[in-house]
Amino acid sequence: MVLTDRTERICLMRAVLQKEKIVKSVYLLIFLLAIFGLSVAALILLFDNIDRKAETKIAEYHIATELYARSLVEIIVNAKADTLSSHHDEKKHSSLKPTHFGSIEKLENIQYEIKKVVNLISLTNRKFNDPAFSPATSRLKESYLRFEKNFKVMAKSNSKKIVPLFEELLNRSEQLMKLHKRSYRALLEKKRKENYNETNILLVIVLSLSVVLLLVVRIILKQIYSSLEEKVSAREAMENLNANLERIVEIRTRELKDTNCELKKTITNLEKTQEQLIESEKMASLGNLVAGIAHEVNTPLGVGVTAITFLQHECKNLATFYQQGKLTETAFKNFISTSSESCTMLKSNLDRAVDLVKSFKQVAVDRTHEDFRQINMKSYIDQVLQSLHPKLRKTSHEVNLICPSNLECSTNPGALSQILTNLIINSLIHGFENIDCGKITIDVSKSGDRVEIMYKDNGSGVPAHARKKIFEPFFTTRRGKGGSGLGMHIVYNLVTQSLDGTIKLDKEEAYGAVFKIDFPIHHN
């Protein structure tokens, strides 16, 4: 099933990748075609613009020269006609002289107009620098120079002699005009043929692009068709995959539910086991307390039994002496003295036993009940230390209590007793493992509305790797040596839950262990 799912995923991924590849190819082809079309259009426009500019200049040249030549022809024709008319008038009126101011001035104006037009034609030819028209322009210029050279002399002597000069200029002008007219017509014909050729070229380009576009469209359609087939296959694979996934999810969900149920049961069992272990630890601590108290009570009771036995023996002897009549005053005084000492010893040891039983009873009741009550901190901690005296007496370790005698607190005394007991036992077992004369200091003070307890010993301290885990359940540095790993965890729970306080290990202490405990002075 796993292999099939993997194969279907691979097919689906391939279809998606193929589709993306086709889309990218289509975009690329369209982009290239667009670039190609734009490039062709730009080149055509560029060359067309260049040709148009050149053709426009040539057309302007031909048109301008033709107009100038036509204007020159008109001027010369009119001048020639005027000259011939003037000559006819001279024959009629022989008294008139050819040097008439009006005729001379008119001829000079004609000469000026001809000069101006010839100069414009020469200037236009030099501007365009067309070698095909330079000879005709040069001949026109030469004819004008001869005209200008002989104009004044002929005009003064005989105006009829100027007619050949006019005819020469007229011929040159008509030749130039016809030449430019033919050239302009040839240019128009050339342009028409070029336009026809350009149209054919554009038609060929359009047809070529159309063929390429059709081929591209055919390729794209073929790829799209293949893509659609793959998409259909991918859809079928996806549907199969979804069906398999739903089945797998259903199976795994059921397995996960079963696992969660098992996990919940396991967690519940672990919590119950932990509670049982904690309770067992408490009962073991209480058992140790009972054993210690029993040992402590046994001593004064033994002394009391000895004293009462001795007193009973003395009373029996006194009765015997009295019955035999041998009781003397000295013997009676000795009996009274011995009885008094025995009674004093008996009372002292019985009082000691009563105090021990009272302390045990109070501490034991506090540990088995979670009632809150008002206590005197110094007095109660003294009772806790007295209950631990059997363990402390076997060692050379010392416990010092620093506490104001008037510090009253409303709290859970059983939790406080268990906390101090566990801390002291922890110091005896771990802190003073290789130390003969250890010292424990319990400094109790009031800070606002809270009680602060600074517990400190001068033992071996807490290893660096154990500082972060010291309050975790089942963590111990004496694994395999009788350590359960619950002592400090019980302390942490009692401080935070029963006393509603905080406890932390001072990590800056170089030697020994320092625990800082604080809790409300009045329980809400």
C-alpha positions as CSV (number, residue, x, y, z in Angstrom):
1,M,0.0,0.0,0.0
2,V,2.8,2.4,0.8
3,L,4.5,1.6,-2.5
4,T,1.3,2.2,-4.4
5,D,0.7,5.6,-2.6
6,R,4.2,6.6,-3.4
7,T,3.8,5.7,-7.1
8,E,0.6,7.7,-7.3
9,R,2.2,10.7,-5.7
10,I,5.1,10.5,-8.2
11,C,2.6,10.3,-11.2
12,L,0.7,13.3,-9.8
13,M,3.8,15.3,-9.3
14,R,5.0,14.5,-12.9
15,A,1.7,15.6,-14.3
16,V,1.8,18.9,-12.4
17,L,5.5,19.5,-13.5
18,Q,4.6,18.6,-17.1
19,K,1.8,21.1,-17.1
20,E,4.0,23.8,-15.7
21,K,6.6,22.9,-18.4
22,I,4.1,23.2,-21.2
23,V,2.8,26.5,-19.9
24,K,6.3,27.9,-19.7
25,S,7.0,26.6,-23.3
26,V,3.9,28.3,-24.6
27,Y,4.8,31.6,-22.9
28,L,8.3,31.4,-24.2
29,L,7.1,30.7,-27.8
30,I,4.6,33.5,-27.7
31,F,7.3,35.8,-26.3
32,L,9.8,34.9,-29.1
33,L,7.1,35.3,-31.8
34,A,6.2,38.7,-30.3
35,I,9.8,39.8,-30.2
36,F,10.3,38.5,-33.8
37,G,7.3,40.3,-35.1
38,L,8.2,43.6,-33.3
39,S,11.7,43.4,-34.6
40,V,10.5,42.9,-38.2
41,A,8.0,45.7,-37.9
42,A,10.7,48.0,-36.3
43,L,13.2,47.2,-39.1
44,I,10.5,47.8,-41.8
45,L,9.5,51.1,-40.2
46,L,13.1,52.1,-39.8
47,F,14.1,51.4,-43.4
48,D,10.8,52.9,-44.7
49,N,11.5,56.0,-42.7
50,I,15.0,56.3,-44.1
51,D,13.8,55.7,-47.7
52,R,11.0,58.2,-47.2
53,K,13.3,60.9,-46.0
54,A,15.7,60.3,-48.9
55,E,12.9,60.1,-51.4
56,T,11.3,63.2,-49.9
57,K,14.6,65.1,-50.3
58,I,15.0,64.0,-53.9
59,A,11.4,64.8,-54.7
60,E,11.8,68.2,-53.1
61,Y,15.0,68.7,-55.2
62,H,13.3,67.7,-58.5
63,I,10.2,69.7,-57.8
64,A,12.1,72.8,-56.7
65,T,14.5,72.7,-59.7
66,E,11.6,72.0,-62.1
67,L,9.7,75.0,-60.6
68,Y,12.8,77.2,-60.8
69,A,13.4,76.1,-64.4
70,R,9.7,76.6,-65.3
71,S,9.9,80.1,-63.7
72,L,13.0,80.8,-65.6
73,V,11.4,79.7,-68.9
74,E,8.4,82.0,-68.3
75,I,10.7,84.9,-67.5
76,I,12.8,84.4,-70.6
77,V,9.8,83.8,-72.9
78,N,8.2,87.1,-71.6
79,A,11.5,88.9,-71.9
80,K,12.0,87.6,-75.4
81,A,8.5,88.7,-76.4
82,D,9.0,92.1,-74.9
83,T,12.3,92.6,-76.7
84,L,10.8,91.7,-80.0
85,S,7.8,94.0,-79.4
86,S,10.2,96.8,-78.5
87,H,12.2,96.3,-81.6
88,H,9.0,96.5,-83.7
89,D,8.1,99.8,-82.1
90,E,11.5,101.1,-82.8
91,K,10.9,100.5,-86.5
92,K,7.7,102.4,-86.5
93,H,9.0,105.3,-84.5
94,S,12.5,105.9,-85.8
95,S,12.8,109.0,-83.6
96,L,12.9,106.9,-80.5
97,K,16.3,105.7,-79.3
98,P,16.9,102.2,-78.0
99,T,18.5,103.6,-74.9
100,H,15.1,104.7,-73.6
101,F,15.2,104.8,-69.8
102,G,12.1,102.6,-69.5
103,S,13.4,99.9,-71.8
104,I,16.9,99.7,-70.2
105,E,15.4,99.6,-66.7
106,K,13.0,96.8,-67.8
107,L,15.8,94.8,-69.3
108,E,17.9,95.2,-66.1
109,N,14.9,93.9,-64.1
110,I,14.7,90.9,-66.3
111,Q,18.4,90.3,-66.0
112,Y,18.1,90.5,-62.2
113,E,15.2,88.0,-62.2
114,I,17.1,85.6,-64.4
115,K,20.2,85.9,-62.2
116,K,18.2,85.2,-59.1
117,V,16.5,82.1,-60.5
118,V,19.8,80.8,-62.0
119,N,21.5,81.2,-58.6
120,L,18.6,79.4,-56.8
121,I,19.0,76.5,-59.3
122,S,22.8,76.4,-58.7
123,L,22.3,76.5,-55.0
124,T,19.8,73.7,-55.0
125,N,22.1,71.5,-57.2
126,R,25.1,72.2,-54.8
127,K,22.9,71.3,-51.8
128,F,21.8,67.9,-53.2
129,N,25.0,67.3,-55.1
130,D,23.3,65.1,-57.7
131,P,26.0,64.3,-60.4
132,A,23.2,63.5,-63.0
133,F,22.0,67.1,-63.1
134,S,25.3,68.9,-62.5
135,P,26.3,69.1,-66.3
136,A,22.9,70.6,-67.3
137,T,23.1,73.1,-64.3
138,S,26.6,74.0,-65.3
139,R,25.6,74.7,-69.0
140,L,22.7,76.8,-67.7
141,K,25.2,78.8,-65.5
142,E,27.6,79.3,-68.4
143,S,24.8,80.5,-70.7
144,Y,23.8,83.0,-68.0
145,L,27.3,84.2,-67.6
146,R,27.6,84.9,-71.4
147,F,24.2,86.6,-71.1
148,E,25.3,88.7,-68.2
149,K,28.6,89.6,-70.0
150,N,27.0,90.8,-73.3
151,F,23.7,92.0,-71.9
152,K,24.4,95.7,-71.3
153,V,26.4,96.2,-74.5
154,M,23.8,94.5,-76.7
155,A,20.9,96.3,-74.9
156,K,22.4,99.7,-75.6
157,S,23.4,99.0,-79.2
158,N,20.6,96.9,-80.5
159,S,18.0,95.1,-78.3
160,K,17.4,92.6,-81.2
161,K,20.9,91.1,-80.6
162,I,19.9,90.0,-77.1
163,V,17.3,87.6,-78.5
164,P,19.8,84.8,-79.2
165,L,21.0,85.0,-75.6
166,F,17.4,84.6,-74.4
167,E,16.9,81.7,-76.7
168,E,20.1,80.0,-75.4
169,L,19.0,80.5,-71.8
170,L,15.5,79.3,-72.8
171,N,16.9,76.1,-74.3
172,R,19.1,75.4,-71.3
173,S,16.2,76.0,-68.9
174,E,13.8,73.8,-70.9
175,Q,16.4,71.0,-71.0
176,L,16.9,71.2,-67.2
177,M,13.1,71.3,-66.6
178,K,12.5,68.3,-68.9
179,L,15.4,66.4,-67.3
180,H,14.0,66.9,-63.8
181,K,10.5,66.2,-65.0
182,R,11.6,62.9,-66.4
183,S,13.6,62.1,-63.3
184,Y,10.7,62.9,-61.0
185,R,8.4,60.6,-63.1
186,A,11.1,57.9,-63.0
187,L,11.3,58.3,-59.2
188,L,7.6,57.9,-58.9
189,E,7.7,54.8,-61.0
190,K,10.6,53.4,-58.9
191,K,8.6,54.2,-55.8
192,R,5.6,52.4,-57.2
193,K,7.7,49.3,-58.0
194,E,9.4,49.5,-54.5
195,N,6.0,49.7,-52.8
196,Y,4.9,46.8,-54.8
197,N,8.0,44.8,-53.8
198,E,7.6,45.9,-50.2
199,T,4.0,44.7,-50.3
200,N,5.1,41.4,-51.6
201,I,7.9,41.1,-49.0
202,L,5.5,41.9,-46.2
203,L,3.0,39.4,-47.6
204,V,5.7,36.8,-47.7
205,I,6.7,37.7,-44.1
206,V,3.1,37.5,-42.9
207,L,2.6,34.2,-44.7
208,S,5.8,32.8,-43.1
209,L,4.8,34.0,-39.7
210,S,1.4,32.5,-40.2
211,V,3.0,29.2,-41.2
212,V,5.3,29.3,-38.1
213,L,2.4,30.3,-35.9
214,L,0.3,27.4,-37.3
215,L,3.2,25.0,-36.6
216,V,3.5,26.5,-33.1
217,V,-0.2,26.2,-32.5
218,R,-0.1,22.7,-33.7
219,I,2.7,21.8,-31.3
220,I,1.0,23.6,-28.5
221,L,-2.3,21.8,-29.1
222,K,-0.5,18.5,-29.3
223,Q,1.2,19.3,-25.9
224,I,-2.1,20.5,-24.4
225,Y,-3.8,17.3,-25.6
226,S,-1.0,15.3,-24.0
227,S,-1.2,17.4,-20.9
228,L,-5.0,16.8,-20.8
229,E,-4.4,13.1,-21.1
230,E,-1.9,13.2,-18.3
231,K,-4.2,15.4,-16.3
232,V,-7.0,12.9,-16.6
233,S,-4.6,10.1,-15.6
234,A,-3.4,12.3,-12.7
235,R,-7.0,13.0,-11.6
236,E,-7.7,9.3,-11.6
237,A,-4.5,8.7,-9.7
238,M,-5.5,11.5,-7.3
239,E,-9.0,10.0,-6.8
240,N,-7.4,6.6,-6.1
241,L,-4.9,8.3,-3.8
242,N,-7.7,10.1,-1.9
243,A,-9.6,6.9,-1.5
244,N,-6.5,5.1,-0.2
245,L,-5.7,8.1,2.0
246,E,-9.2,8.1,3.5
247,R,-8.9,4.4,4.2
248,I,-5.4,4.9,5.7
249,V,-6.6,7.9,7.7
250,E,-9.5,5.9,9.0
251,I,-7.3,3.0,10.0
252,R,-4.6,5.2,11.6
253,T,-7.3,7.3,13.4
254,R,-8.7,4.1,14.9
255,E,-5.1,3.0,15.8
256,L,-4.4,6.4,17.3
257,K,-7.6,6.3,19.3
258,D,-6.6,2.9,20.7
259,T,-3.1,4.2,21.4
260,N,-4.6,7.3,23.1
261,C,-6.8,5.0,25.3
262,E,-3.8,2.9,26.2
263,L,-1.8,6.0,26.9
264,K,-4.5,7.5,29.1
265,K,-4.7,4.2,31.0
266,T,-0.9,4.2,31.4
267,I,-0.8,7.8,32.6
268,T,-3.6,7.1,35.0
269,N,-1.7,4.0,36.3
270,L,1.5,6.0,36.6
271,E,-0.3,8.8,38.5
272,K,-1.8,6.2,40.8
273,T,1.6,4.5,41.2
274,Q,3.2,7.8,41.9
275,E,0.6,8.7,44.5
276,Q,1.1,5.3,46.1
277,L,4.8,5.7,46.1
278,I,4.5,9.2,47.6
279,E,2.1,7.8,50.2
280,S,4.5,4.9,50.8
281,E,7.3,7.4,51.2
282,K,5.2,9.4,53.7
283,M,4.3,6.2,55.6
284,A,7.9,5.1,55.6
285,S,8.9,8.4,57.0
286,L,6.2,8.1,59.6
287,G,7.3,4.5,60.3
288,N,10.9,5.8,60.9
289,L,9.4,8.4,63.2
290,V,7.5,5.7,65.1
291,A,10.6,3.5,65.4
292,G,12.7,6.5,66.6
293,I,10.0,7.5,69.1
294,A,9.6,3.9,70.3
295,H,13.4,3.8,70.9
296,E,13.4,7.1,72.7
297,V,10.4,6.2,74.9
298,N,11.9,2.8,75.7
299,T,14.8,4.4,77.6
300,P,12.8,6.4,80.2
301,L,10.3,3.6,80.5
302,G,13.1,1.1,81.2
303,V,14.5,3.4,83.8
304,G,11.1,3.8,85.4
305,V,10.6,0.0,85.5
306,T,14.0,-0.4,87.1
307,A,13.1,2.3,89.7
308,I,9.7,0.8,90.5
309,T,11.2,-2.7,90.8
310,F,13.9,-1.4,93.1
311,L,11.2,0.5,95.1
312,Q,9.0,-2.6,95.3
313,H,12.0,-4.7,96.5
314,E,12.7,-2.1,99.2
315,C,9.1,-2.0,100.3
316,K,9.1,-5.8,100.6
317,N,12.3,-5.7,102.7
318,L,10.8,-3.0,104.9
319,A,7.7,-5.1,105.5
320,T,9.8,-8.1,106.4
321,F,11.9,-6.1,108.9
322,Y,8.7,-4.7,110.4
323,Q,7.0,-8.1,110.8
324,Q,10.1,-9.5,112.4
325,G,10.4,-6.5,114.7
326,K,13.8,-5.7,113.3
327,L,12.9,-2.3,111.8
328,T,15.2,0.3,113.1
329,E,15.0,4.1,112.7
330,T,18.2,4.1,110.6
331,A,16.8,1.5,108.2
332,F,13.5,3.4,108.0
333,K,15.3,6.7,107.2
334,N,17.3,4.9,104.5
335,F,14.1,3.5,103.0
336,I,12.5,6.9,102.9
337,S,15.6,8.5,101.2
338,T,15.9,5.6,98.7
339,S,12.1,5.7,98.0
340,S,12.3,9.5,97.4
341,E,15.1,9.2,95.0
342,S,13.4,6.3,93.1
343,C,10.2,8.3,92.9
344,T,12.0,11.4,91.6
345,M,13.8,9.3,89.0
346,L,10.5,7.5,88.1
347,K,8.7,10.8,87.7
348,S,11.4,12.4,85.6
349,N,11.6,9.5,83.2
350,L,7.8,9.2,83.0
351,D,7.6,12.9,82.2
352,R,10.2,12.4,79.5
353,A,8.2,9.6,78.0
354,V,5.0,11.7,78.2
355,D,6.7,14.5,76.3
356,L,8.0,12.2,73.6
357,V,4.6,10.6,73.2
358,K,3.0,14.0,73.1
359,S,5.4,15.2,70.4
360,F,5.0,12.0,68.4
361,K,1.2,12.2,68.7
362,Q,1.1,15.9,67.5
363,V,3.6,15.3,64.6
364,A,2.0,12.0,63.6
365,V,-1.5,13.5,63.6
366,D,-0.4,16.5,61.6
367,R,1.2,14.3,59.0
368,T,-1.9,12.2,58.6
369,H,-4.3,15.2,58.4
370,E,-4.2,18.2,56.2
371,D,-5.9,20.6,58.6
372,F,-4.8,24.2,58.9
373,R,-4.3,25.6,62.4
374,Q,-2.5,28.4,64.2
375,I,1.0,27.4,65.4
376,N,4.0,29.0,67.0
377,M,6.8,28.4,64.5
378,K,9.6,28.1,67.0
379,S,7.7,25.7,69.3
380,Y,6.5,23.5,66.5
381,I,9.8,23.2,64.7
382,D,11.4,22.3,68.1
383,Q,8.8,19.5,68.3
384,V,9.8,18.3,64.8
385,L,13.5,18.4,65.7
386,Q,12.7,16.5,68.9
387,S,10.9,13.8,66.9
388,L,14.1,13.5,64.8
389,H,16.4,13.3,67.8
390,P,16.8,9.5,67.6
391,K,18.4,9.8,64.2
392,L,20.4,12.9,65.0
393,R,21.7,11.4,68.3
394,K,23.4,8.6,66.4
395,T,25.6,11.2,64.5
396,S,27.8,14.1,65.4
397,H,25.8,16.5,63.2
398,E,24.3,19.7,64.7
399,V,21.0,21.4,63.9
400,N,20.6,25.1,64.8
401,L,17.2,26.8,64.7
402,I,17.0,30.6,64.4
403,C,13.4,31.7,64.8
404,P,11.6,34.5,66.6
405,S,9.7,33.1,69.6
406,N,6.6,35.2,68.8
407,L,6.2,34.2,65.2
408,E,2.7,32.8,64.8
409,C,1.5,31.3,61.6
410,S,-1.8,29.8,60.2
411,T,-0.7,27.0,58.0
412,N,-0.6,23.2,57.4
413,P,1.7,21.9,60.2
414,G,1.8,18.4,58.9
415,A,3.1,19.6,55.5
416,L,5.7,21.8,57.3
417,S,6.8,18.8,59.5
418,Q,7.2,16.6,56.4
419,I,9.1,19.3,54.5
420,L,11.6,19.8,57.3
421,T,12.0,16.1,58.0
422,N,12.7,15.3,54.3
423,L,15.2,18.2,54.1
424,I,17.0,17.0,57.2
425,I,17.0,13.3,56.2
426,N,18.2,14.4,52.7
427,S,21.1,16.3,54.3
428,L,22.0,13.3,56.5
429,I,21.9,10.8,53.6
430,H,23.3,12.9,50.8
431,G,25.0,16.0,52.1
432,F,26.9,14.5,55.0
433,E,27.7,11.1,53.3
434,N,31.4,11.5,53.9
435,I,31.3,14.2,56.6
436,D,31.5,13.5,60.3
437,C,30.5,16.8,61.8
438,G,27.9,18.5,59.7
439,K,25.9,21.6,60.5
440,I,22.3,22.4,59.6
441,T,20.9,25.9,60.0
442,I,17.2,26.6,59.8
443,D,16.6,30.4,59.7
444,V,13.0,31.4,60.0
445,S,11.9,35.0,59.5
446,K,8.9,37.1,58.6
447,S,8.8,39.2,55.4
448,G,5.6,41.2,55.1
449,D,2.7,38.8,55.0
450,R,4.9,35.8,54.2
451,V,7.1,33.4,56.2
452,E,10.6,32.8,54.8
453,I,12.7,29.7,55.8
454,M,16.3,29.5,54.8
455,Y,17.5,25.9,55.1
456,K,21.2,25.5,54.8
457,D,23.8,22.7,55.4
458,N,27.6,22.6,54.9
459,G,27.6,19.3,53.2
460,S,28.9,18.3,49.8
461,G,26.2,20.3,47.9
462,V,24.2,19.5,44.9
463,P,26.0,18.5,41.7
464,A,25.7,20.9,38.7
465,H,23.9,18.3,36.5
466,A,21.3,17.6,39.3
467,R,20.3,21.2,40.0
468,K,17.7,21.5,37.3
469,K,16.2,18.0,38.0
470,I,16.3,18.0,41.8
471,F,12.6,18.4,42.2
472,E,11.6,16.0,39.4
473,P,10.0,12.7,40.5
474,F,12.2,9.6,40.7
475,F,15.4,11.6,40.2
476,T,18.1,10.5,42.6
477,T,21.9,10.4,42.7
478,R,21.7,7.2,44.8
479,R,20.2,5.0,42.2
480,G,20.7,1.4,43.4
481,K,21.6,2.5,46.9
482,G,18.1,2.8,48.3
483,G,17.2,6.2,46.9
484,S,13.6,6.4,45.6
485,G,13.9,9.9,44.1
486,L,10.7,11.1,45.7
487,G,11.9,12.9,48.7
488,M,12.5,16.3,47.1
489,H,9.6,15.9,44.8
490,I,7.3,15.4,47.9
491,V,8.9,18.6,49.4
492,Y,8.2,20.5,46.2
493,N,4.5,19.4,46.0
494,L,4.0,20.1,49.7
495,V,5.5,23.6,49.5
496,T,3.6,24.6,46.3
497,Q,0.3,22.8,46.8
498,S,-0.2,22.4,50.6
499,L,1.5,25.6,51.8
500,D,0.8,27.6,48.6
501,G,4.4,28.7,48.6
502,T,7.6,28.5,46.6
503,I,10.9,26.7,47.0
504,K,14.1,27.1,45.1
505,L,17.7,25.9,45.3
506,D,20.3,28.6,45.6
507,K,22.5,27.9,42.6
508,E,25.2,30.4,43.6
509,E,26.2,28.6,46.8
510,A,29.7,27.1,46.4
511,Y,29.5,24.7,49.4
512,G,26.6,22.8,50.8
513,A,22.9,23.2,49.8
514,V,20.7,26.2,50.4
515,F,16.9,26.0,50.0
516,K,14.8,29.1,50.1
517,I,11.1,28.5,51.1
518,D,8.4,31.1,51.5
519,F,4.7,30.8,52.1
520,P,1.8,33.0,53.3
521,I,1.7,33.6,57.0
522,H,-2.1,33.3,57.0
523,H,-3.7,30.7,54.9
524,N,-6.8,31.9,52.9
